[in-house]
């Protein structure tokens, strides 16, 4: 990763169905000035209000990450954020004409491809990292994340579904090359038994086997074969990359994640943000 901030050279769009509301939506990525950060804009609402993806704006993480600012809300943004962060985009505007980006194939690959089509461009400003200086951790039942000081961004993750099967483990140094090749293509997955409950909650209205892998017992239902033997843990890491980007600065740390999920990821990010706000000793 260079030390300069990056944006994109030209605007690019994609459209598709959103996962939870099931409506057609267009997402447009636009260049932004240095130090602008990532900003979402709801172009379908009066005044085109912006929503800044920061941990203090997170309002809900039932199965996804939602941010709210004023009366404007965007949800299920973790794959877009993950792709921007993973590809090393510091500054960009993400315009949406609905409350949720398209789910596409359930991975971050369509967004990583969009960034590559829009072409990364270096800016004059230096990139400011948050360098973790002491270990911190969050736990919830049998889930935990420990963040350790590390010169780089490494994620070690062990994941399992709620019945303790499909245990997978991976350690990866996250940089734009490894992100695009090793993490972005990993698709989201769900347990068959959870689908009915999610539908009752009014969620996943746009879900299908085109946009997720469904685990039913020891069978895996998927439109195409698994992209990696350990696709689930790679997707978990993809989500961690997206949720940790709510810090607002790229992170230098080694994250050790055991069965992470959006709520726990956001809790870690909130703790990192508190630590980041402290005066430097």
Secondary structure, DSSP 8 states (H G I E B T S, - for coil): --SEEEEESS-EEEEEEBTTT--EEEEEEEE--TT--EEEEETTSTT--EEE--GGGEEE-SSS-EEEETTEEEES-HHHHHHHHHTT--SEEEEESSSB-B-TTSSSHHHHHHHHHH-EEEEEEE--EEE--S-EEEEETTEEEEEE--SSEEEEEEE--TTS-S-EEEEEE--HHHIIIIITT---EEEHHHHHHHHHTT--TT--TTS-EEEETTEEE-SS--SSTTHHHHHHHHHHHHHHGGGSSEEEEEEEEES--HHHHHHHHHHHHHHHHS---
